[in-house]
Amino acid sequence: MPPTIISVEGYDTCRPEDDIKSELINHFNSCGEVFNVIVREDPTSPNLDRRALVILLGEGAEEKALQLNGTDIGGWKALVKVEPEEEDAEIQRYRLLLIDEYTNDRRFWYGVTVRGYDSSLPADEVESALKELFSSCGEITHVFVNTLDKLTNTTRKSCNIYFHQKEGEVSALDLCGSEVGGGFKIAVRRVATIFSNRPPPSSSGESEIYFGYSIPAHMIEFSAEIKNKVTALKKTRGHRCF
């Protein structure tokens, strides 16, 4: 029988990896031989990824594993699904087109990140106040108030502001140290864009790692939207997906 690969969600991603693996092995050994359990780290945070993979061997392993969906594992309920089919060429092309479209969006060529304002204010009030302050710098194309820091799961005290022209970014940097409502002094820094933080081209044509490079800041904001669009396309084409 070919191996059955299932995904399991629902555990606390802050817990030790070995504890999660041990619980999954004990819980799914009734479904067949547990060949391997993969619990990966989340690349965007110090915690584990929210989804673990369990590889099972044996006849009827898939059906038995799916019957454990919603069952309790040491105080948390397991969300069990079968690993989806490989994406076909059309889905892969669509994903790459979306990434290219969002990455090179003209609205996000020039931008700054702002810190130091009163983060206890609602996001819409922060956006309104900063728009008023930075409108003198030039045409603003987009404002994104970060309401959650994924690394610490706490309120994030920063906001990204993007401009239509390079001059807007330069003028915005000059506003560093300006006072906003309540006597707060803001810090303004250049944010990562495709122009300010582009990795050099690879001479070999292969993917390489470049120290000091960050993905364009706005791609963090739109990563979920890209995933949702790809998922929607999969559903219309009859693909199984998470």
Phi, psi and omega in degrees: 000139176291155180293150175256126179248120179240156174250147180229129176234167175120348181277164177283115184289353178273349183283162179298144181300318183297325179294318179296315180300314182299317180295320181292320178298314181294326185282326186256004180290345176282349182271344184152193179283124177278101185286321180197151174232126183245116176241107185267162174277148175281119183293345182258001182206169178280001183265180177280160173293149184288349184238128175252153178248133178240123181257120185245147175240143177127154181291135178076011183297320182296312182297318180294320180294319180294333177292343179270003177299127179088358180281159184275134175233096176058037178099359175228151183266133183275129171261109188252129177220159177275137178305131184290166177292159177296144178292139177278176186299324182294318179297317180298317179297319180297317179299314181296322178296319178297314180299316179296319181296314180290319183298319185262016180302127183302334182291343188241028180283328184227128182198167177226159172249140185240133176228164174102354178281175180285100185284354177282347180286153175300152184302323182291328178288322176298314180300316181297316182294318181288326175299318180297318182292317187268359180296335179289346183278340182142184182293124178269128181264334182194143175231128179232115178267117179284116182262350181214129175271113184293338181284325184243356181058035180234172178300130182261133186259058178212158181215137177260132179234128183245149184235156181287329183237156177300325180299329178295319178297316181297315180295324180295322179297330179290345181273003177301130182095356179291153179268140172242180185313135178086010178081014179280136176257128184267152172250133183238127179227156176292136180264156181293124175231177180292342179265318184281343184215055182265129178290147179294152180294147180276129180291333181271348182083359181261159179291132179229164178258132180240123180289139179090357180267137174236146177296153177309133188302324183290342180291334175295320180294322188260001181300319179294323180293321177298314180300318181295322180292320178294319179298319180297320179294320178300317182295320180292337180262004175083020179277147169279136181207166180280000000 
